[in-house]
């Protein structure tokens, strides 16, 4: 399994970040994934 298989999303810890403070770009979530997250919460 790849490392993303073990990932956990803690939505209460997601916050806005200034692009100048961002050191490394990791990725984005597509609309379908976010709909599934909204369904679970």
C-alpha positions as CSV (number, residue, x, y, z in Angstrom):
1,X,0.0,0.0,0.0
2,X,1.2,3.5,-0.6
3,X,1.5,6.1,2.2
4,X,-1.7,7.8,1.3
5,X,-3.6,4.7,2.2
6,X,-2.8,5.3,5.8
7,X,-3.7,9.1,5.8
8,X,-6.3,10.6,8.1
9,X,-8.0,13.9,7.6
10,X,-8.7,15.9,10.7
11,X,-11.1,18.5,9.4
12,X,-11.1,20.6,12.5
13,X,-7.4,21.3,11.9
14,X,-7.8,22.6,8.3
15,X,-7.3,26.3,8.1
16,X,-6.5,29.0,5.7
17,X,-2.8,29.5,5.1
18,X,-1.0,32.5,3.4
19,X,0.8,31.3,0.3
20,X,4.0,33.0,1.4
21,X,4.0,30.8,4.6
22,X,3.4,27.7,2.6
23,X,6.7,25.7,2.3
24,X,5.6,22.7,0.4
25,X,2.5,22.0,-1.8
26,X,1.0,18.6,-1.1
27,X,-2.2,18.3,-3.1
28,X,-5.9,19.0,-3.4
29,X,-9.2,17.2,-2.9
30,X,-11.5,16.8,-5.9
31,X,-15.2,17.7,-5.6
32,X,-16.4,14.1,-5.4
33,X,-14.1,13.4,-2.4
34,X,-15.3,16.6,-0.6
35,X,-18.9,15.5,-1.1
36,X,-18.2,12.2,0.5
37,X,-16.6,14.0,3.5
38,X,-19.6,16.3,3.8
39,X,-21.8,13.2,3.8
40,X,-19.9,11.6,6.7
41,X,-19.9,14.7,8.9
